[in-house]
Amino acid sequence: MIYLGPAGIPTITEGDTIQGIKDVKKLGLNALEMEFVRNVYLKKEKAIEVGKIAKDLKVKLSIHASYFINLCNPEKIEVSKKRILDSCEIGYYLGAKYIVFHPGYYRRLPKEQAYKFVKKGCKELREEIDKNKWNVFLGLETTGKKSQFGTLDEILKICREVKGCVPIIDFAHIFARQGGKINYSEILDKVRKFKELHTHFSGIEFTEKGEKRHLVISSNQPIFRELAKELLSRGFGTNKRDIRIISESPVIEQDSLRMKKILEKCRD
Ligand SMILES: [Zn+2]
C-alpha cells in the first residue's frame, strides 16, 4: 500500500485534530503526521479518542516530535530526551507507529563523536520506551542542513545498531543536502530490508549549506514522478510493501492529492 497525507492538520480544516482526520479521509487520503513540533498538544484521554477515530477511518497516524532536540549536545540531551519521550507516550495512545525527529547538530564535534552521542541517546530512549511498553518506533529523519546530524548513512548505521530505530526518509532533505542531486534507486536499495517505509516529500529551496525551505512540488527537481515510478517498480502499492509519504509542502493536502494523481498515472 502507498499511504498519502499531510504533515499537520489540512489547511481546509476548520476545527481540531479530529476534524482534521475526518477531512483527510474525505479528501481521499489515508495518512496524517501530527505536528508536535512546538508542543505535545494532546493529553492521554483525548489521544485515545483521536486514535480510535483515526483507526475507524483507516487513517495512519505518525508524529513529528519537537524541533528543539539536540542529542549531540551533552547539555541538551536530557531535555531533548524528555521532549521525544512525551511524543512517544502520547503517540502510543494515538496508535501512531512512528515518532519522527531530527537527531541533532554536529556543532564543532567530529562526526564520529556526534554519532556516538546520538547512538547513546537513542539507546537510552529505547530503554525508556520499552520499559513503558509504548509500541512505537523511533524515527530518525534524514536532515536537510549540512550542519545537522542525519545523512542517510548515519541514520542507517544507528538503525542497525539500536533496535527499534527506523529511518525516516525525507527525499527533499536528501536532495538539498546533496546540492540538488538525488538517486531514488540507490536510496531505496539501501532501505530494502524495511518492509514499511515512512517518508516525507516536497519541493525544496536550498543553498550551499543545504535546506532553506520546503516548496510546492512541481516539474522541477526533486520530481515526484521519478520517485513514483521507482516505487511502483519495486512493488510498493501492492500487498508486498508499504510506504507512507507525508507531504511537507506549503500546500500540504493539495500536494498529497497531486502525488496521488501522479501515482495513478504512473500505474496505468
Ligand atoms: Zn522533519
Residues whose N, C-alpha, C, O or C-beta is under 5 A from the ligand:
A	BS01	ZN	E141
